[in-house]
Amino acid sequence: MPTRKRNSARNRSRAGTVASVLAGTLLMSGCGPADGTETLTWYINPDAGGQADIAERCTEEAGGAYRIETSLLPSDAASQREQLARRLAAGDSSLDIMSLDPPFIPELAEPGFLAPVPDDVAESTTQNVVEGALAGATWKDELVTIPFWANTQILWYRKSVAEAAGLDMSKPVTWDQLMDVAAEQDKYLGVQGAQAESMTVWVNALVESGGESIIVDPEAPSDEIELALQSPAGLEAARIVSTIGKDGLGGPGLATQNENTSMINFQGDNGSFMVNWPFVWPATNGAVEAGTLDAGLIEDIGWGLYPQVAEGEDSAPPLGGINLGVGAASDNPELAYEAIECIVSPENQAEYFVTNGNPPANTEAYEDPKIEEAFPMADTIRQSLEQSAPRPQTPFYNEVSTGIQQTWAPPASVDPEGTPEESTEFIISVLRGEQLL
Amino acid sequence: MTSAIPARPVSPDLEQDTTPGVGPGGPSDKKAAAQYSDRVRAERRLGWMLAGPAFIVMLAVTLYPILQAIYESLFQFRLTAPGEREFIGLGNYLVILTDNVWWKDLGVTLLITVITVAIELVLGFALALVMHKALKAVRGPLRTAILVPYGIITVVSAFAWFYAFDINSGYVNSWFAWLPGIDSDLNWFAQGPTALFVIMASEIWKTTPFISLLLLAGLAQVPDELTEAAKVDGATWWEQMRKVIIPNMKAAIMVAVLFRALDAFRIFDNVFIMTNGAYGTEVLSLLAYRQSISRLEIGLGSAVSVLLFLCVLIICFIAIKLFKVDLAGAQGGK
């Protein structure tokens, strides 16, 4: 018996040591150096390290007023939204600054999850910002986030293929021309046919290019929302998606193809034309430098504006990017907006474009000579941004987007007459709570 | 692993418990307690003290969320519209059960469960026999080798299988191009049947070791004398298997099937990574995830989760009542 007692005493003291070590670790991780500097947490989407660099620069410039720490969000936009929405709903006070994908902003702004933008900050950060990015930062006529960078898709093409087909690339081309060339030259058209957000991006750009918007009145409550998918623009979009799918113009991998896989196919032997974001350029250059791709490929790549649906009518390219928002439960909203003013400065935006390939939302940033050097297509990107149209801005974006993805993918199953109607009925009944998604 | 199959109870109090009328909580509990010796009572107290904390933790992390989910499932409640929370009774259940999506996903889930468990049972039994009969020298390494897939994190193995079959990066299409139906243009994840094939193959590869270990424990409990007697009587290998070995390990087989069926029914990771439910591969867990996590429809999502929980209970009920799986006495001969 005495032995057992001694043993248990020893065990107890050992357990005590473990507990105090644990408690110590928790305490250490809980509080930073006690020098009185406020720490702001910036939830960033994954990039090539550019946002962390900006955070460091702004911390230095603040001269002790605040320190910005970055915290990484999941890699895809949908998962980023899931995490942020749940944290915001739970009143997490660590959400000082958030990198937000524009389509999800109304959903967060509507219930008041975002701290209001002070007037002076709104004024100083919206000068010279492209219209599309500004529209994406606004909900019900009020600025709720600050545009940081704006993304848009342009048309990338292989000069050799365009030449062989005799296509004049000096002026905008149409989807029909591209489909004809791909069929004739037996090459793959680079579009995104996977059942994912990229499908909504494509359908939205086609409908917007045809002069309609997917949602007629984006601010309507969920049971009154009307869709324009059955309009002539919607039917035309269905015809284009369906033809590319049914005729195999996108290659055998189309049904699971996202932005990245379409780029890889474009770089390969079957590449011809591709609609995609500007990340393609640094990624391809990087692959050539690393020796995984042939050096001649860079010379063969050309670019132009997003293809038109109807000849002679300007296309409405997809709009993406990141806006910065402040959580309503943040302990330091004023300081956070001060930090945002620093983050979105034209110099930082230009630097971010050059190092990470994400185009500025502020047109002033394009004046930077570094940009022209790193991105010879900067002018095209800027013009594309001016022409671009955002995805439907509604608090029910997730339902609308998932509904489109489930009915429009794979492209080969799209019926030019039936799919727009089926899609509309499905989304409407989900929005009314009559059906699962 | 063998801890899943407890040995025959030997402690005196447990023996007493199994006598009719003195089960815990029974009407004669008090009288029975008075009959216990001090030692038995001390052991019982120790038992409660040892199991108590775990029991309380279990209540907190399983019972509480289950009750919360049942409560939430009666509301129309969206996380991003906290002000519009509304009690709708069984409305969510009505929406789900009248929707084709639920029944389609239930079908896919059942299909995956039935096919994977059936194949795993056959493969697992073969592997268990190999392990059982293996020479002593290779037994350790062999068991370790068979266990490796089970030790890999499901998400990691799902990615490995995904990239192996992916049309852009995969090698399967070129390695197996000699098989009819497979060529470099086959996009495995673009249609339900082929995508489900990969999902199920990955699931089978990963969890067969688990079932084979449970079966190995069952095999070890078949008394050697019985097989020897059968041999002496001139029974062939097949007759020994059918008349002696399998009947004697029936309980172990049923426990293995029940555990795997419950696991397979709740499949999530493989589908989430490989197709995210696209093109007719959505399963019930993913449906629940889509409603609660993606759509933030807490009420609807909770209702799907509750229904999923009921399905699991039904499977347990069928296994325990109809097939008479005895979880406590899962050794041969019962």
Interface residues (C-beta under 8 A of the other chain):
Chain A: A78 E82 A85 R86 A89 E107 L108 E110 P111 F113 A194 Q195 A196 P252 G253 L254 A255 T256 T261 I264 N265 P395 N398 E399 T402 A409 P410 G433 E434 Q435 L436 L437
Chain B: Q76 L79 T80 A81 P82 G83 V95 I96 D99 V101 W102 D166 I167 N168 S184 D185 L186 N187 F189 A190 Q191 N276 A278 Y279 L287 R290 Q291 I293 S294 R295 L296 L300 V304
